[in-house]
Amino acid sequence: MIFNSNRLLRSSFVSASRVERVADALARVWAVLHFNRSEFLMPVPSGSSSPTVRRLLRDQARDAIRDAILRGDFQPGEQLDDAELQKWLGVSRSPIRNALIQLQEERLVVIAAQSKTRVFSPDIEDVEEGMQTLGSLVGGVVRVVVPLLTKQWREEFIALIERAVAAVQLRDPNAHLSAGREFHEELFRACPNSTLAALAGRTSTTVLFHLQATLDRRTPNWSLLESSWLRTRRGFELGDNVLAQLALEEQFRLPSSERSWAPANWD
């Protein structure tokens, strides 16, 4: 359709400027009506439903080495050779070095001079300080999570706590460590505060590795653990987040006004 401004001159008193304004407005309307959106939209590749998530080689190498350490494939104190890691993972030296730097920040490896790297070998202070750090974070997660639990979810947590209690009563450190790890993982998944959950998760990974590495040298205070788990269960049963928080913090030997527990025994 072509708009002719001469048709608008139906009386002699209509000024030329007004005609021009009306014609310009009609032209804009015509442009809108004939606007082809397909010419301005970003083309999307055919057959593509969602973007592909690509992970950096550094992150892949870090996760693979971390998993090997946590499985016990690499033992505490064992030297990690860059060339062997490159050959194993099929990546260049740069991603390996960056991965090891991150794992050092997680206190899973120690990087020495001349690129010598060893799996972290924790001592008493590493374990006890790590326990208190983790206790502070786990207590915060419990404080947030417990009020949000449904009846079914609460029962699932209580079942996990029962596993830990059974391991304590059997005086089985491996079973107790496994039960504690499962309880923590479920707890962190339930936490709506993603920052707190991520921080607690990373700390838990490190501390549980340190505990695993020292199982043959450290005897837990089983009385403390049994008391703590039973009180934690009571807190979950009642939906009392403060009771559950204080009970779990006691397990990690955070200072308490109620009772002072003896530390674990070290050989």
C-alpha positions in Angstrom: 0.0 0.0 0.0 1.3 3.5 -0.9 0.2 6.5 1.1 -0.2 9.7 -1.0 -0.1 12.9 1.1 -2.0 14.8 -1.6 -5.2 12.9 -0.6 -5.0 14.5 2.8 -5.4 18.0 1.3 -9.2 18.2 1.6 -9.4 21.9 2.5 -7.2 24.8 1.7 -6.5 25.7 5.3 -4.5 22.5 6.0 -0.9 23.6 6.2 1.9 21.9 4.4 3.8 21.2 7.6 0.8 19.4 9.1 0.5 17.3 6.0 4.2 16.4 6.3 3.7 15.3 9.9 0.7 13.1 9.1 2.5 11.6 6.2 5.5 10.8 8.4 3.3 9.2 11.0 1.5 7.0 8.4 4.9 6.0 7.0 6.0 4.8 10.4 2.7 2.8 10.8 3.4 1.2 7.4 6.9 0.3 8.5 5.6 -1.4 11.7 3.0 -3.3 9.8 5.6 -4.6 7.3 8.4 -5.3 9.9 10.0 -8.7 9.3 11.2 -9.9 12.7 13.0 -12.9 11.2 15.6 -10.5 9.7 16.6 -9.2 13.2 16.5 -12.3 15.3 19.8 -14.1 16.1 19.9 -17.4 14.1 19.8 -20.6 16.2 21.5 -23.7 14.9 19.1 -26.3 13.8 18.8 -29.4 16.0 20.2 -27.5 19.0 17.9 -27.7 22.1 20.4 -26.5 24.8 24.0 -25.3 25.0 26.7 -27.8 25.6 28.3 -27.4 29.0 32.1 -27.6 28.6 34.4 -27.9 31.6 37.9 -26.6 31.7 40.7 -29.2 31.5 42.0 -27.8 34.8 38.7 -28.6 36.5 38.6 -32.1 35.0 42.1 -32.8 36.1 41.4 -31.5 39.6 38.4 -33.7 40.1 40.1 -36.8 38.8 43.1 -36.3 41.1 40.9 -35.4 44.0 38.8 -38.6 43.5 41.9 -40.7 43.3 43.1 -39.2 46.6 39.8 -39.7 48.4 39.6 -43.3 47.1 43.0 -44.0 48.5 44.7 -44.6 45.1 47.2 -41.9 46.1 48.2 -42.4 49.7 49.1 -39.6 52.2 52.8 -38.6 51.7 52.9 -40.2 48.2 54.7 -38.1 45.6 52.7 -37.1 42.5 54.7 -36.8 39.3 53.6 -34.2 36.8 54.6 -36.2 33.8 52.8 -39.3 35.1 49.7 -37.3 35.8 49.8 -35.8 32.3 50.1 -39.3 30.8 47.3 -40.7 32.9 44.8 -37.8 32.2 46.0 -37.1 28.6 46.4 -33.3 29.2 49.3 -30.9 29.1 51.3 -29.7 32.0 49.5 -26.4 32.5 46.1 -27.9 33.5 47.9 -30.3 35.8 49.7 -27.6 37.6 46.6 -25.4 37.9 44.7 -28.4 39.3 47.3 -29.2 41.9 47.3 -25.5 43.0 43.6 -25.8 43.7 44.0 -29.1 45.5 46.7 -27.5 47.7 44.2 -24.8 48.7 41.8 -27.7 49.7 44.7 -29.1 51.8 44.7 -32.4 49.8 48.2 -32.0 48.4 51.4 -30.0 49.2 53.4 -28.5 46.5 57.2 -28.2 47.3 60.1 -26.6 45.4 61.0 -27.9 41.9 57.4 -29.0 41.2 57.5 -31.8 43.7 54.0 -32.5 44.9 52.9 -34.9 47.6 49.5 -36.0 48.9 48.8 -34.1 52.1 49.7 -36.1 55.3 47.7 -34.6 58.2 48.9 -34.3 61.8 46.9 -33.8 65.0 46.5 -30.1 64.6 45.3 -30.4 61.0 42.6 -32.8 62.1 41.4 -31.1 65.3 41.4 -27.6 63.7 39.6 -28.9 60.7 37.0 -30.6 62.9 36.2 -27.4 64.6 35.9 -25.5 61.3 33.6 -28.1 59.9 31.6 -28.2 63.1 30.9 -24.4 62.8 29.7 -24.8 59.2 27.6 -28.0 59.8 26.0 -26.3 62.8 25.0 -23.4 60.6 23.6 -25.7 57.9 21.5 -27.6 60.5 20.1 -24.3 61.9 18.9 -23.5 58.4 17.7 -26.9 57.3 15.8 -28.4 60.2 12.8 -25.9 60.2 12.3 -26.7 56.5 12.0 -30.5 56.7 8.8 -32.3 55.9 7.9 -35.3 57.9 9.2 -37.7 55.3 12.4 -35.8 54.9 12.9 -35.7 58.7 12.5 -39.5 58.9 15.1 -39.9 56.2 17.6 -37.9 58.3 16.7 -39.8 61.4 17.5 -43.1 59.6 20.9 -41.7 58.6 21.5 -40.7 62.2 20.6 -44.2 63.3 23.3 -45.6 61.1 25.9 -43.3 62.7 24.7 -44.4 66.2 25.0 -48.0 65.3 28.5 -47.5 64.0 29.5 -45.7 67.2 28.0 -48.5 69.4 30.1 -51.0 67.4 33.1 -48.9 67.8 33.7 -49.1 64.1 35.6 -46.0 62.9 35.2 -46.8 59.2 31.5 -47.4 59.4 31.1 -44.2 61.4 33.1 -42.2 58.9 30.9 -43.5 56.1 27.7 -42.8 57.9 28.9 -39.3 58.8 29.8 -38.6 55.2 26.4 -39.7 54.0 24.6 -37.6 56.6 26.6 -34.5 55.7 26.1 -34.9 51.9 22.3 -35.2 52.4 22.4 -32.2 54.8 24.2 -30.0 52.3 21.9 -31.0 49.5 18.9 -29.9 51.6 20.4 -26.5 52.5 18.7 -23.6 50.6 21.8 -21.4 51.1 24.0 -22.5 48.2 27.0 -20.5 49.4 26.9 -22.0 52.9 26.3 -25.5 51.4 29.2 -25.2 49.0 31.6 -24.0 51.6 30.6 -26.7 54.1 30.8 -29.4 51.3 34.4 -28.4 50.4 35.4 -28.3 54.0 33.8 -31.7 54.7 35.7 -33.3 51.8 39.0 -32.1 53.3 38.2 -33.0 56.9 36.9 -36.5 56.1 40.0 -37.2 54.1 42.2 -36.1 57.0 40.2 -38.4 59.3 40.4 -41.3 56.9 44.2 -40.8 56.7 44.6 -40.9 60.4 42.2 -43.7 61.4 45.0 -46.0 62.5 46.4 -43.2 64.8 43.3 -41.7 66.2 40.7 -43.2 68.5 37.6 -41.1 68.7 35.9 -40.3 72.0 33.0 -42.8 71.5 31.1 -41.5 74.5 31.1 -38.0 73.0 29.9 -39.2 69.6 27.1 -41.4 71.0 25.8 -38.5 73.2 26.0 -36.1 70.3 24.2 -38.3 67.8 21.4 -39.1 70.2 20.8 -35.5 71.0 21.0 -34.6 67.3 18.3 -37.3 66.6 16.2 -35.7 69.3 16.5 -32.3 67.7 15.5 -33.6 64.3 12.5 -35.5 65.9 11.3 -32.4 67.6 12.1 -30.1 64.7 14.3 -28.1 67.2 17.0 -26.6 65.0 18.9 -25.1 68.0 19.0 -28.4 69.9 20.2 -30.2 66.7 22.8 -27.5 66.0 24.3 -27.5 69.5 24.3 -31.3 69.6 26.3 -31.6 66.3 28.7 -28.8 67.3 29.4 -30.7 70.4 30.5 -33.7 68.2 33.1 -31.5 66.7 34.3 -30.3 70.1 33.3 -26.7 69.8 33.3 -25.0 73.2 30.1 -25.5 75.2 28.9 -24.2 78.5 27.1 -27.5 79.3 29.9 -30.0 79.2 33.6 -30.3 78.3 34.5 -33.5 76.5 37.9 -35.1 76.4 39.5 -35.1 72.9 40.3 -38.1 70.8 43.3 -40.2 71.7 46.3 -40.2 69.4 48.9 -42.9 69.2 
